[in-house]
Amino acid sequence: MNMTIAAIVWDYEEAKDKRAQIQILADMNLCEKKEIEKILSQNSCELPVPKVRCAKRRREKPCL
């Protein structure tokens, strides 16, 4: 890790696009996204909700 935990948390909290910021932080620190997500969750940061993929069939109900 190149950044301190405090710097990672601060950088994440200041980001406008938090989902993209997780990948940026992982790239900057040469680690996996899961490691950044673990650090953020341990420091009481709200992680973005994963996007839900909807079915492409016409007959099925659309996702809400």
Protein Blocks (a to p, Z undefined) as FASTA:
>chain_A
ZZdfklmmmmmmmpmblmlmmmmmmmmnopafklmmmmmmmnopacddddddddfbfkbc
cdZZ
